[in-house]
């Protein structure tokens, strides 16, 4: 059963935020541009030591697994840090997630954690191992964040004034695949990463009781079919309360709509597409681990409480 999680405290002007790179390499120019945005919000960003590293053998990783893990753990356990923001996604979080000292991290006070894409593996780990809610939202050095005033504005409101964004509305109202109203606890992320997590130590056994948020990028339709079918066969969707679908950027097959209806329509729960989170332009920030209500016809997710205390 999915339960609501511990909500961290909201940020205030002057808050110290750590920037980490648990996954892929970070372009320095984009990092600097993102840091400038954070400073413009009157935040005090601190860049972790290995954020600009590149692994010598595997150039798709932002440095060695142990170094990426150490950066994240140090930032989370630092009492002077109020939030941990991921610089970008890519690939690599699954390689380092089991290197984290979860006992030490549980002993630290909960704080804001933001990311998406490959960071899905960490959203799941923070939910299961720490019981802490997280934010599925734009990343500091991601191109879509740097160019989008809407993505910046929605994340900033969530961080500083979360009560103003308790109702998250799909751009244009979304597209109803299955009508209805559903209540549950938000969870999810990148479809490929959720499928890849199946069977891993401490992985969530199912999305029962959850409002499941799904999105992905650059995948052919048959691959998305495979991920969905794998999760269905594993019983991972059993008992899910509702489904919100975000962006499917660079997933251009016109058969995608048919696939989503085919694989998800039989769940017997409300399903709302084009909700506006994920890899697409102007991405919304979605809190994970918070109880809320999905109204497919209205195109809204209404949170019972603000994302942050």
KOLGU-31989 format. One record per residue (C-alpha): x, y, z; residue number from 1; residue in one letter. Coordinates in steps of 0.5 Angstrom, whole numbers, plus 500, padded with zeros to 3 digits. Example, Ala and Ser with C-alpha at 12.3 -4.5 7.8 and 13.67 -1.06 7.14 Angstrom:
% KOLGU-31989
+------+-------+-----+-----+------+
: east : north :  up : seq : type :
+------+-------+-----+-----+------+
:  525 :   491 : 516 :   1 :    A :
:  527 :   498 : 514 :   2 :    S :
+------+-------+-----+-----+------+
% end
This chain:
% KOLGU-31989
+------+-------+-----+-----+------+
: east : north :  up : seq : type :
+------+-------+-----+-----+------+
:  500 :   500 : 500 :   1 :    X :
:  503 :   507 : 498 :   2 :    X :
:  502 :   512 : 504 :   3 :    X :
:  504 :   519 : 504 :   4 :    X :
:  511 :   521 : 506 :   5 :    X :
:  514 :   526 : 511 :   6 :    X :
:  514 :   533 : 508 :   7 :    X :
:  521 :   537 : 508 :   8 :    X :
:  521 :   544 : 510 :   9 :    X :
:  520 :   550 : 505 :  10 :    X :
:  525 :   554 : 503 :  11 :    X :
:  526 :   561 : 505 :  12 :    X :
:  531 :   567 : 502 :  13 :    X :
:  538 :   565 : 503 :  14 :    X :
:  537 :   558 : 504 :  15 :    X :
:  543 :   554 : 502 :  16 :    X :
:  542 :   549 : 497 :  17 :    X :
:  547 :   543 : 494 :  18 :    X :
:  547 :   542 : 487 :  19 :    X :
:  549 :   534 : 486 :  20 :    X :
:  550 :   530 : 479 :  21 :    X :
:  548 :   523 : 481 :  22 :    X :
:  548 :   521 : 473 :  23 :    X :
:  551 :   524 : 467 :  24 :    X :
:  556 :   529 : 466 :  25 :    X :
:  554 :   536 : 467 :  26 :    X :
:  556 :   542 : 462 :  27 :    X :
:  559 :   547 : 465 :  28 :    X :
:  556 :   553 : 462 :  29 :    X :
:  549 :   550 : 463 :  30 :    X :
:  551 :   549 : 470 :  31 :    X :
:  553 :   556 : 471 :  32 :    X :
:  547 :   559 : 468 :  33 :    X :
:  543 :   555 : 473 :  34 :    X :
:  546 :   557 : 479 :  35 :    X :
:  545 :   564 : 476 :  36 :    X :
:  538 :   563 : 476 :  37 :    X :
:  538 :   560 : 483 :  38 :    X :
:  542 :   566 : 486 :  39 :    X :
:  537 :   570 : 483 :  40 :    X :
:  532 :   567 : 487 :  41 :    X :
:  536 :   569 : 493 :  42 :    X :
:  538 :   562 : 494 :  43 :    X :
:  546 :   560 : 496 :  44 :    X :
:  548 :   554 : 491 :  45 :    X :
:  554 :   550 : 493 :  46 :    X :
:  556 :   545 : 488 :  47 :    X :
:  558 :   539 : 490 :  48 :    X :
:  566 :   537 : 489 :  49 :    X :
:  565 :   532 : 483 :  50 :    X :
:  559 :   535 : 479 :  51 :    X :
:  563 :   537 : 473 :  52 :    X :
:  567 :   530 : 473 :  53 :    X :
:  567 :   525 : 467 :  54 :    X :
:  568 :   518 : 469 :  55 :    X :
:  575 :   516 : 465 :  56 :    X :
:  572 :   509 : 462 :  57 :    X :
:  565 :   511 : 461 :  58 :    X :
:  564 :   518 : 459 :  59 :    X :
:  556 :   518 : 460 :  60 :    X :
:  557 :   518 : 468 :  61 :    X :
:  559 :   524 : 472 :  62 :    X :
:  565 :   521 : 475 :  63 :    X :
:  566 :   515 : 479 :  64 :    X :
:  560 :   511 : 482 :  65 :    X :
:  563 :   512 : 489 :  66 :    X :
:  564 :   520 : 488 :  67 :    X :
:  557 :   521 : 486 :  68 :    X :
:  554 :   517 : 492 :  69 :    X :
:  559 :   521 : 496 :  70 :    X :
:  557 :   528 : 494 :  71 :    X :
:  549 :   526 : 495 :  72 :    X :
:  550 :   523 : 502 :  73 :    X :
:  555 :   529 : 504 :  74 :    X :
:  550 :   534 : 501 :  75 :    X :
:  544 :   530 : 505 :  76 :    X :
:  547 :   529 : 511 :  77 :    X :
:  550 :   537 : 512 :  78 :    X :
:  546 :   540 : 517 :  79 :    X :
:  547 :   547 : 514 :  80 :    X :
:  544 :   545 : 507 :  81 :    X :
:  536 :   546 : 506 :  82 :    X :
:  535 :   542 : 499 :  83 :    X :
:  539 :   538 : 494 :  84 :    X :
:  538 :   539 : 487 :  85 :    X :
:  540 :   535 : 481 :  86 :    X :
:  544 :   538 : 476 :  87 :    X :
:  542 :   533 : 470 :  88 :    X :
:  539 :   526 : 469 :  89 :    X :
:  542 :   522 : 463 :  90 :    X :
:  544 :   515 : 466 :  91 :    X :
:  548 :   513 : 473 :  92 :    X :
:  543 :   513 : 479 :  93 :    X :
:  542 :   506 : 479 :  94 :    X :
:  549 :   505 : 479 :  95 :    X :
:  550 :   509 : 486 :  96 :    X :
:  544 :   508 : 489 :  97 :    X :
:  546 :   502 : 493 :  98 :    X :
:  553 :   505 : 495 :  99 :    X :
:  549 :   510 : 500 : 100 :    X :
:  549 :   509 : 507 : 101 :    X :
:  542 :   509 : 508 : 102 :    X :
:  542 :   509 : 516 : 103 :    X :
:  546 :   515 : 516 : 104 :    X :
:  541 :   519 : 511 : 105 :    X :
:  535 :   517 : 515 : 106 :    X :
:  539 :   520 : 521 : 107 :    X :
:  539 :   527 : 517 : 108 :    X :
:  533 :   531 : 517 : 109 :    X :
:  529 :   531 : 511 : 110 :    X :
:  530 :   536 : 506 : 111 :    X :
:  528 :   538 : 499 : 112 :    X :
:  530 :   534 : 494 : 113 :    X :
:  529 :   535 : 486 : 114 :    X :
:  530 :   532 : 480 : 115 :    X :
:  527 :   527 : 474 : 116 :    X :
:  529 :   523 : 469 : 117 :    X :
:  534 :   518 : 471 : 118 :    X :
:  533 :   521 : 478 : 119 :    X :
:  527 :   517 : 478 : 120 :    X :
:  531 :   511 : 481 : 121 :    X :
:  533 :   516 : 487 : 122 :    X :
:  525 :   518 : 488 : 123 :    X :
:  524 :   511 : 489 : 124 :    X :
:  529 :   510 : 494 : 125 :    X :
:  528 :   516 : 498 : 126 :    X :
:  521 :   514 : 498 : 127 :    X :
:  522 :   507 : 500 : 128 :    X :
:  528 :   507 : 504 : 129 :    X :
:  527 :   514 : 508 : 130 :    X :
:  520 :   515 : 507 : 131 :    X :
:  521 :   522 : 505 : 132 :    X :
:  517 :   526 : 500 : 133 :    X :
:  521 :   529 : 494 : 134 :    X :
:  520 :   533 : 488 : 135 :    X :
:  519 :   531 : 481 : 136 :    X :
:  522 :   537 : 477 : 137 :    X :
:  526 :   541 : 473 : 138 :    X :
:  534 :   540 : 474 : 139 :    X :
:  539 :   546 : 475 : 140 :    X :
:  543 :   545 : 469 : 141 :    X :
:  538 :   542 : 464 : 142 :    X :
:  537 :   546 : 458 : 143 :    X :
:  529 :   546 : 458 : 144 :    X :
:  529 :   549 : 465 : 145 :    X :
:  534 :   554 : 463 : 146 :    X :
:  530 :   556 : 457 : 147 :    X :
:  523 :   556 : 460 : 148 :    X :
:  520 :   561 : 465 : 149 :    X :
:  514 :   557 : 466 : 150 :    X :
:  518 :   551 : 469 : 151 :    X :
:  522 :   556 : 473 : 152 :    X :
:  516 :   559 : 476 : 153 :    X :
:  513 :   553 : 478 : 154 :    X :
:  519 :   550 : 481 : 155 :    X :
:  520 :   557 : 485 : 156 :    X :
:  513 :   557 : 487 : 157 :    X :
:  513 :   550 : 490 : 158 :    X :
:  520 :   551 : 493 : 159 :    X :
:  518 :   558 : 497 : 160 :    X :
:  510 :   558 : 497 : 161 :    X :
:  508 :   551 : 496 : 162 :    X :
:  501 :   553 : 498 : 163 :    X :
:  500 :   557 : 492 : 164 :    X :
:  501 :   551 : 487 : 165 :    X :
:  496 :   546 : 491 : 166 :    X :
:  492 :   545 : 485 : 167 :    X :
:  497 :   543 : 479 : 168 :    X :
:  493 :   544 : 472 : 169 :    X :
:  494 :   540 : 466 : 170 :    X :
:  496 :   545 : 460 : 171 :    X :
:  490 :   546 : 456 : 172 :    X :
:  486 :   541 : 461 : 173 :    X :
:  490 :   535 : 459 : 174 :    X :
:  487 :   529 : 455 : 175 :    X :
:  482 :   524 : 458 : 176 :    X :
:  484 :   517 : 456 : 177 :    X :
:  479 :   514 : 462 : 178 :    X :
:  475 :   519 : 466 : 179 :    X :
:  474 :   519 : 473 : 180 :    X :
:  476 :   522 : 480 : 181 :    X :
:  481 :   518 : 484 : 182 :    X :
:  485 :   519 : 490 : 183 :    X :
:  492 :   517 : 492 : 184 :    X :
:  499 :   518 : 494 : 185 :    X :
:  503 :   521 : 488 : 186 :    X :
:  509 :   517 : 486 : 187 :    X :
:  512 :   515 : 479 : 188 :    X :
:  517 :   518 : 474 : 189 :    X :
:  521 :   516 : 468 : 190 :    X :
:  517 :   509 : 465 : 191 :    X :
:  524 :   506 : 463 : 192 :    X :
:  527 :   507 : 470 : 193 :    X :
:  521 :   504 : 474 : 194 :    X :
:  521 :   498 : 470 : 195 :    X :
:  529 :   497 : 471 : 196 :    X :
:  528 :   498 : 478 : 197 :    X :
:  523 :   491 : 479 : 198 :    X :
:  527 :   486 : 483 : 199 :    X :
:  532 :   491 : 486 : 200 :    X :
:  533 :   491 : 493 : 201 :    X :
:  528 :   495 : 497 : 202 :    X :
:  524 :   496 : 490 : 203 :    X :
:  517 :   498 : 491 : 204 :    X :
:  513 :   492 : 490 : 205 :    X :
:  507 :   496 : 487 : 206 :    X :
:  504 :   502 : 486 : 207 :    X :
:  498 :   500 : 490 : 208 :    X :
:  494 :   506 : 493 : 209 :    X :
:  498 :   511 : 488 : 210 :    X :
:  497 :   516 : 483 : 211 :    X :
:  502 :   514 : 478 : 212 :    X :
:  505 :   519 : 474 : 213 :    X :
:  509 :   516 : 468 : 214 :    X :
:  513 :   520 : 462 : 215 :    X :
:  519 :   518 : 458 : 216 :    X :
:  523 :   521 : 453 : 217 :    X :
:  526 :   518 : 446 : 218 :    X :
:  523 :   511 : 446 : 219 :    X :
:  520 :   507 : 440 : 220 :    X :
:  513 :   505 : 442 : 221 :    X :
:  515 :   498 : 442 : 222 :    X :
:  520 :   499 : 448 : 223 :    X :
:  514 :   503 : 452 : 224 :    X :
:  510 :   497 : 450 : 225 :    X :
:  515 :   493 : 453 : 226 :    X :
:  516 :   497 : 460 : 227 :    X :
:  509 :   497 : 461 : 228 :    X :
:  507 :   490 : 459 : 229 :    X :
:  513 :   488 : 464 : 230 :    X :
:  510 :   492 : 470 : 231 :    X :
:  503 :   489 : 468 : 232 :    X :
:  506 :   482 : 468 : 233 :    X :
:  509 :   484 : 475 : 234 :    X :
:  503 :   486 : 478 : 235 :    X :
:  506 :   493 : 479 : 236 :    X :
:  500 :   496 : 477 : 237 :    X :
:  495 :   492 : 482 : 238 :    X :
:  491 :   497 : 486 : 239 :    X :
:  493 :   503 : 483 : 240 :    X :
:  488 :   509 : 484 : 241 :    X :
:  489 :   513 : 478 : 242 :    X :
:  495 :   515 : 472 : 243 :    X :
:  497 :   521 : 470 : 244 :    X :
:  501 :   521 : 464 : 245 :    X :
:  507 :   527 : 462 : 246 :    X :
:  511 :   528 : 456 : 247 :    X :
:  513 :   523 : 451 : 248 :    X :
:  518 :   528 : 448 : 249 :    X :
:  522 :   525 : 442 : 250 :    X :
:  517 :   519 : 442 : 251 :    X :
:  514 :   521 : 435 : 252 :    X :
:  510 :   514 : 433 : 253 :    X :
:  503 :   516 : 432 : 254 :    X :
:  501 :   509 : 435 : 255 :    X :
:  503 :   512 : 442 : 256 :    X :
:  496 :   514 : 444 : 257 :    X :
:  493 :   507 : 442 : 258 :    X :
:  499 :   504 : 446 : 259 :    X :
:  497 :   508 : 452 : 260 :    X :
:  490 :   506 : 452 : 261 :    X :
:  491 :   499 : 450 : 262 :    X :
:  496 :   498 : 456 : 263 :    X :
:  493 :   503 : 461 : 264 :    X :
:  485 :   503 : 460 : 265 :    X :
:  484 :   496 : 463 : 266 :    X :
:  486 :   498 : 469 : 267 :    X :
:  479 :   501 : 471 : 268 :    X :
:  482 :   507 : 474 : 269 :    X :
:  482 :   515 : 471 : 270 :    X :
:  488 :   516 : 466 : 271 :    X :
:  489 :   523 : 464 : 272 :    X :
:  495 :   524 : 459 : 273 :    X :
:  499 :   531 : 457 : 274 :    X :
:  499 :   533 : 464 : 275 :    X :
:  505 :   537 : 463 : 276 :    X :
:  511 :   534 : 467 : 277 :    X :
:  517 :   531 : 465 : 278 :    X :
:  522 :   532 : 459 : 279 :    X :
:  517 :   536 : 455 : 280 :    X :
:  518 :   544 : 455 : 281 :    X :
:  515 :   548 : 461 : 282 :    X :
:  515 :   542 : 465 : 283 :    X :
:  511 :   543 : 472 : 284 :    X :
:  514 :   540 : 478 : 285 :    X :
:  510 :   535 : 481 : 286 :    X :
:  511 :   533 : 489 : 287 :    X :
:  512 :   525 : 490 : 288 :    X :
:  509 :   522 : 496 : 289 :    X :
:  503 :   527 : 498 : 290 :    X :
:  496 :   525 : 498 : 291 :    X :
:  492 :   528 : 493 : 292 :    X :
:  486 :   528 : 488 : 293 :    X :
:  486 :   527 : 480 : 294 :    X :
:  480 :   529 : 477 : 295 :    X :
:  481 :   527 : 470 : 296 :    X :
:  475 :   531 : 467 : 297 :    X :
:  478 :   538 : 470 : 298 :    X :
:  485 :   536 : 468 : 299 :    X :
:  487 :   537 : 475 : 300 :    X :
:  491 :   534 : 481 : 301 :    X :
:  489 :   537 : 488 : 302 :    X :
:  494 :   536 : 493 : 303 :    X :
:  491 :   535 : 500 : 304 :    X :
:  497 :   539 : 503 : 305 :    X :
:  502 :   543 : 500 : 306 :    X :
:  508 :   540 : 498 : 307 :    X :
:  513 :   542 : 503 : 308 :    X :
:  511 :   544 : 510 : 309 :    X :
+------+-------+-----+-----+------+
% end
